[in-house]
């Protein structure tokens, strides 16, 4: 799953070692810290997603709720929404 915020891109993958957690990759260490707080951030050599963490699915769900709450709906063009 890909998620894009105004400050970062996230790639969510299943954790093949633990079914109750996910691997969250990102290009923004700050956004990772903001949404997932105290989880250990791992740096990799991946140029697109140099940071990642492992988080339980509940932590991911809570972060996703925060992301949705931060959507600024006034920035959407209402005509675009009507045409969809």
C-alpha positions in Angstrom: 0.0 0.0 0.0 1.3 3.5 -0.9 0.4 6.5 1.2 1.5 10.0 0.4 1.3 12.9 2.8 2.3 16.5 2.1 5.7 15.7 3.8 6.5 12.2 2.9 5.8 8.9 1.0 5.0 5.7 2.8 5.2 2.1 1.5 3.4 -0.4 3.7 4.3 -4.1 3.4 3.4 -7.1 5.3 5.9 -8.4 7.8 6.8 -11.9 6.6 8.2 -12.8 10.1 5.2 -11.6 12.2 1.7 -11.7 10.9 0.5 -9.1 13.5 2.8 -6.4 12.3 3.7 -4.4 9.1 6.9 -2.9 7.7 6.5 0.8 7.0 9.1 2.3 4.7 9.4 6.1 4.1 11.5 8.8 2.6 10.9 11.1 5.6 12.4 10.3 9.0 10.5 13.2 10.6 7.1 11.9 9.4 8.0 8.4 10.6 8.8 9.9 14.0 5.7 12.0 14.1 3.3 9.2 13.3 5.0 6.3 15.0 6.9 8.0 17.9 9.1 5.7 19.8 9.5 2.8 17.3 13.1 2.1 16.4 13.8 3.7 13.0 16.1 1.7 10.8 18.2 3.4 8.1 18.8 1.5 4.8 20.5 2.2 1.5 17.2 2.3 -0.4 17.2 5.7 -2.2 13.4 5.8 -2.4 12.6 4.7 1.1 15.7 5.0 3.3 13.9 4.7 6.6 11.7 1.9 7.9 10.1 0.6 11.1 8.1 -2.4 12.1 4.8 -1.6 13.8 1.9 -3.7 15.0 -1.2 -3.4 13.0 -3.0 -1.5 15.8 -0.2 1.2 15.8 -0.5 1.4 12.0 -4.3 1.8 12.2 -3.9 4.6 14.8 -1.4 6.4 12.6 -3.7 6.0 9.6 -6.5 7.6 11.6 -4.2 10.6 12.3 -3.3 10.9 8.7 -7.0 11.0 7.7 -7.8 13.6 10.3 -5.1 15.9 8.9 -6.6 16.0 5.4 -7.5 19.5 4.5 -10.7 19.1 2.6 -11.0 22.8 1.8 -8.1 22.2 -0.6 -10.1 19.9 -2.7 -11.8 21.3 -5.8 -15.5 20.5 -5.3 -16.2 20.3 -9.0 -13.6 17.6 -9.3 -15.4 15.6 -6.7 -18.8 16.0 -8.4 -17.4 14.8 -11.7 -16.1 11.5 -10.2 
